[in-house]
Amino acid sequence: MGTSVNSWSVKSLFEIDSLSHRYGSVLALDGVSISVEQGAIGLVGQNGAGKSTLIKILLGLVRHTGGTVSVFGSDVAKHGVGLRGRIGYMPEREGVTPGLNGIEYVGLSGELNGMPRKLALRRAHELLSRLGLEEARYRRLENYSAGMVQRIKLAATLVHDPDLLLLDEPTSGLDPDGRTAMLAMLKSLAQRPGKSLLFSTHLLGDIEHVCRHAIIMEKGRVAASGPLDEMLAGQEHAYSLRWKNGNDSANDAYLAALQQAGAEVSPGEELGQARAVVSGDWSSQQFFHLAKRAEVTLTWLEPEEMDLRTVYRRLVGMETPPPLIDLTKREESGVAS
């Protein structure tokens, strides 16, 4: 057993097999199986996808209904308390204690994680200075702004120098400047040697900014998991098309030619518009070649930007591709492209 734990601590962050969890009649997690190596991992999904439940199970705060969960090679059901010294948890809403000032709150968090009081307070002073809370260190927490609350919670998460950070919606409630500052801090934390973080959010852009690996959850299941670059590269490519033609038959002929060539075609709202999804080996010249055969003139060809939002939409199906809109109408309506 000791050899297994040591090998896991070097490479594997956590491993989950057939995990399920119920809150009464509600199935929050449904047969989740996943293995993740150390690093910066994004956990993304809509509200109710099971993200917060998964984090609390990893921490040992919630005893799962079925399956097995190991963190750093140790079963959380058996060794949850012992694992907490290696884990820092930043909850989305809970966690701030009214009546305490910043130094007291962060120092207490350190003591609860086994640090001597003097060391915990010294570390608290260091962290509050680093996170821009030096002047507010003796202010009571109930007088903190939303951005300050998020930063003091992050300080409490970091005080005992954990190997793994579990961050549940850390940018929640922040204004644009505060969100930008928080993401910069998280990106810096993600680059620490030998340290890992699991960043749970519904904001896909935040994941791309901070993480290299993503787990996409939907309705208690894992829809996809893997390195971000591989996840993006493995997707089919989509294009917006517009063309000119003299009649309906030529329009239908071009759509049919695209489909016969292997493209997945969605006609636009207006004649001469479509969205085409093609495989990675498709050449853009094929669009022009097929247009010439169908006797239409291709006037617009634009690849769809491939990002995590596009991958999520395709995997989860929460959002259907918008119909193509004429650019002149878009400019008149004031809608940004």
C-alpha positions in Angstrom: 0.0 0.0 0.0 2.8 2.4 0.9 4.4 2.0 -2.6 1.1 2.8 -4.3 0.6 5.9 -2.3 4.1 7.2 -3.0 3.8 6.6 -6.8 0.4 8.4 -6.8 1.8 11.4 -4.9 4.4 11.9 -7.6 2.0 11.9 -10.6 -1.7 11.4 -9.8 -3.8 14.0 -8.2 -7.0 12.1 -7.8 -8.8 9.1 -9.2 -12.5 8.5 -9.1 -14.3 5.2 -10.0 -18.0 4.9 -10.5 -18.8 7.7 -8.1 -22.4 8.4 -7.4 -24.1 10.6 -4.8 -27.7 11.3 -3.9 -29.4 14.1 -1.9 -32.5 12.2 -1.0 -34.2 11.5 -4.4 -31.9 13.8 -6.3 -29.0 12.2 -8.1 -26.2 14.7 -7.9 -23.4 12.6 -9.3 -24.1 9.6 -11.7 -21.3 7.1 -12.3 -18.4 9.5 -12.5 -15.1 7.9 -13.4 -12.0 10.0 -14.0 -8.2 10.1 -13.3 -6.4 13.4 -13.2 -2.7 14.1 -13.0 -1.2 17.0 -11.0 -1.5 20.5 -12.4 -4.1 23.2 -13.0 -7.5 21.7 -13.7 -10.6 23.5 -14.6 -14.0 22.1 -13.5 -16.7 23.6 -15.7 -20.5 23.1 -15.9 -23.8 24.8 -15.4 -25.2 25.3 -12.0 -26.4 22.0 -10.7 -24.0 20.0 -12.8 -22.4 18.5 -9.7 -19.2 20.6 -9.4 -19.6 21.7 -5.8 -20.7 18.2 -4.7 -17.6 16.7 -6.3 -15.3 19.2 -4.6 -16.8 18.5 -1.2 -16.4 14.7 -1.7 -12.7 15.2 -2.7 -12.3 17.2 0.5 -14.1 14.5 2.6 -16.8 16.9 3.7 -19.5 14.8 2.0 -19.6 11.0 2.3 -20.5 9.7 -1.2 -23.2 7.2 -1.9 -21.3 4.9 -4.1 -18.0 4.3 -5.8 -14.4 5.1 -4.8 -12.5 8.4 -4.5 -8.7 8.7 -3.9 -6.7 11.9 -3.5 -2.9 11.6 -3.5 -3.4 7.8 -3.5 -5.5 7.8 -0.3 -9.1 6.8 0.0 -11.0 9.9 1.1 -13.6 7.8 2.9 -10.9 6.3 5.2 -8.3 9.1 5.3 -10.3 12.3 4.7 -9.2 14.0 7.9 -5.6 13.2 7.3 -5.8 14.5 3.7 -7.1 17.9 4.7 -3.7 19.1 5.8 -2.6 18.8 2.2 -5.7 20.5 0.8 -6.8 24.1 0.8 -10.6 24.7 0.2 -12.1 28.0 -0.9 -15.9 27.7 -0.8 -18.2 29.8 -3.0 -20.3 31.4 -0.3 -19.5 30.1 3.1 -16.2 30.4 5.0 -16.0 34.0 6.5 -16.4 34.4 10.3 -18.0 37.7 11.3 -16.4 39.4 14.3 -12.9 38.5 13.3 -10.4 40.8 11.6 -8.4 39.7 8.6 -5.3 38.6 10.5 -7.3 36.7 13.1 -9.3 34.9 10.4 -6.4 33.8 8.3 -4.3 32.9 11.4 -7.2 30.8 12.8 -7.4 28.9 9.5 -3.7 28.1 9.8 -4.1 26.8 13.4 -7.1 24.7 12.3 -4.8 23.1 9.7 -2.2 22.2 12.4 0.1 25.3 12.3 1.6 26.7 15.5 -0.1 30.0 16.3 3.0 32.2 15.9 3.8 30.7 12.5 0.1 30.9 11.4 0.0 34.7 12.3 3.3 35.4 10.6 2.1 33.6 7.4 -1.2 35.5 7.6 0.7 38.8 7.6 2.7 37.7 4.6 -0.3 36.6 2.6 -2.4 39.7 3.3 0.4 41.9 2.1 0.8 39.7 -1.0 -2.9 39.8 -1.8 -3.3 43.6 -1.4 -5.0 43.5 2.0 -2.2 44.9 4.1 -4.1 48.1 5.1 -7.3 46.1 5.9 -5.6 43.4 8.0 -7.1 44.7 11.3 -10.5 45.5 9.8 -13.5 43.3 10.8 -14.5 41.0 8.0 -18.1 42.2 7.9 -16.8 45.5 6.7 -14.9 44.0 3.7 -16.1 44.5 0.1 -17.0 41.5 -2.1 -13.6 41.6 -3.7 -11.8 41.8 -0.4 -13.9 38.8 1.0 -12.8 36.7 -2.0 -9.1 37.6 -1.4 -9.3 37.0 2.4 -10.8 33.6 1.6 -8.0 32.8 -0.8 -5.5 33.8 1.9 -7.1 31.4 4.4 -6.9 28.7 1.7 -3.2 29.3 1.2 -2.0 29.9 4.7 -0.9 26.3 5.4 0.8 25.9 2.0 -1.4 23.1 0.7 -0.4 20.8 -2.2 -3.9 21.0 -3.7 -6.3 24.0 -3.9 -10.0 23.3 -4.3 -11.5 26.6 -5.5 -15.3 26.9 -5.9 -16.3 29.8 -8.0 -13.4 32.1 -6.8 -14.4 35.0 -9.2 -18.1 34.9 -8.1 -19.5 38.4 -7.3 -16.4 40.3 -8.4 -16.4 43.4 -10.6 -14.4 43.3 -13.9 -11.2 44.7 -12.2 -11.5 42.4 -9.3 -12.0 39.4 -11.5 -9.0 40.3 -13.6 -6.9 40.6 -10.5 -8.2 37.3 -9.1 -7.4 35.5 -12.3 -3.9 36.8 -12.4 -3.4 35.5 -8.8 -4.8 32.1 -9.7 -2.6 31.9 -12.8 0.5 32.6 -10.7 -0.6 30.0 -8.2 -1.1 27.4 -11.0 2.5 27.8 -12.0 4.0 26.8 -8.7 6.2 23.7 -8.9 4.7 20.6 -7.3 1.4 22.3 -6.5 -2.1 21.7 -8.0 -5.4 23.5 -8.2 -8.9 22.5 -9.1 -10.8 25.6 -10.3 -14.6 25.2 -10.5 -16.5 27.8 -12.4 -19.3 28.3 -15.0 -17.2 30.9 -16.8 -15.4 29.2 -19.6 -13.0 32.0 -20.4 -11.6 31.9 -16.8 -10.7 28.2 -17.3 -8.8 29.0 -20.5 -6.9 31.8 -18.7 -5.7 29.7 -15.8 -5.8 26.0 -16.6 -4.2 23.5 -18.9 -6.7 20.6 -18.2 -10.4 20.8 -18.2 -13.2 18.6 -16.9 -16.7 19.4 -18.4 -19.6 18.2 -16.3 -23.3 18.0 -17.2 -26.1 16.6 -15.1 -23.9 14.8 -12.7 -21.7 13.2 -15.4 -18.4 13.9 -17.0 -19.0 15.0 -20.6 -15.3 15.4 -21.4 -11.9 15.5 -19.7 -8.4 16.1 -21.0 -5.7 18.7 -21.7 -7.2 21.9 -23.1 -5.0 21.9 -26.2 -5.9 18.3 -27.1 -9.6 19.0 -26.4 -9.6 22.0 -28.8 -7.5 20.3 -31.4 -9.7 17.2 -31.5 -12.8 19.1 -32.5 -14.2 19.3 -36.0 -14.0 22.7 -37.7 -17.0 25.0 -38.4 -17.3 27.7 -41.1 -19.8 30.5 -41.9 -20.7 30.6 -45.6 -22.4 33.1 -47.8 -22.9 32.9 -51.5 -24.7 34.4 -54.5 -26.9 32.5 -56.8 -29.7 33.1 -59.4 -32.3 30.6 -58.2 -33.5 28.2 -55.5 -32.3 25.1 -57.4 -28.7 26.4 -57.4 -28.9 27.1 -53.7 -30.2 23.6 -52.9 -27.6 22.1 -55.2 -24.8 23.7 -53.2 -26.2 22.6 -49.9 -26.6 19.0 -51.3 -23.0 19.0 -52.6 -21.6 20.1 -49.3 -23.5 17.3 -47.5 -22.5 14.7 -50.0 -18.9 15.7 -49.5 -19.2 15.0 -45.8 -20.0 18.4 -44.3 -22.7 18.8 -41.7 -24.7 21.7 -43.0 -27.2 24.0 -41.2 -28.9 26.5 -43.6 -29.2 30.1 -42.5 -32.4 32.1 -42.1 -31.8 33.7 -45.5 -31.1 32.2 -48.9 -27.4 31.8 -49.6 -26.3 31.4 -46.0 -25.2 28.3 -44.1 -23.0 27.0 -41.3 -20.9 23.9 -42.2 -19.0 21.6 -39.8 -16.2 19.6 -41.4 -13.5 17.2 -40.4 -9.9 18.3 -39.7 -8.6 17.1 -43.1 -11.1 19.2 -45.1 -9.5 21.9 -47.3 -11.2 25.3 -47.5 -10.7 25.1 -51.2 -13.4 22.4 -51.3 -16.0 25.1 -50.5 -15.0 27.0 -53.6 -14.7 23.9 -55.8 -18.2 22.7 -54.8 -19.6 26.2 -55.3 -18.3 26.3 -58.8 -19.9 22.9 -59.6 -23.2 24.1 -58.2 -23.0 27.4 -60.2 -23.0 29.7 -57.2 -20.4 32.3 -56.2 -19.0 32.0 -52.7 -18.7 35.5 -51.2 -18.0 34.8 -47.6 -16.0 32.1 -45.8 -15.1 32.5 -42.2 -13.8 29.8 -39.7 -15.6 29.7 -36.4 -13.3 30.5 -33.5 -12.4 27.3 -31.6 -12.5 27.8 -27.9 -13.7 26.1 -24.8 -17.2 27.6 -25.3 -17.5 26.0 -28.7 -16.3 22.6 -27.3 -18.8 22.9 -24.4 -21.7 23.8 -26.7 -21.0 20.8 -29.0 -20.5 18.3 -26.1 -23.4 19.4 -23.8 -25.7 20.9 -26.4 -26.9 23.7 -24.1 -26.6 26.3 -26.9 -27.5 25.9 -30.6 -25.4 27.7 -33.2 -26.9 31.1 -34.0 -28.2 31.6 -37.6 -26.1 33.6 -39.9 -26.9 37.3 -40.0 -26.1 39.8 -42.7 -23.3 42.0 -41.5 -25.1 45.2 -42.5 -28.1 44.2 -40.3 -25.7 43.4 -37.4 -24.1 46.8 -37.6 -27.5 48.6 -37.8 -28.7 46.7 -34.8 -25.6 47.6 -32.8 -24.8 44.0 -32.0 -21.1 43.4 -31.5 -19.6 40.6 -33.5 
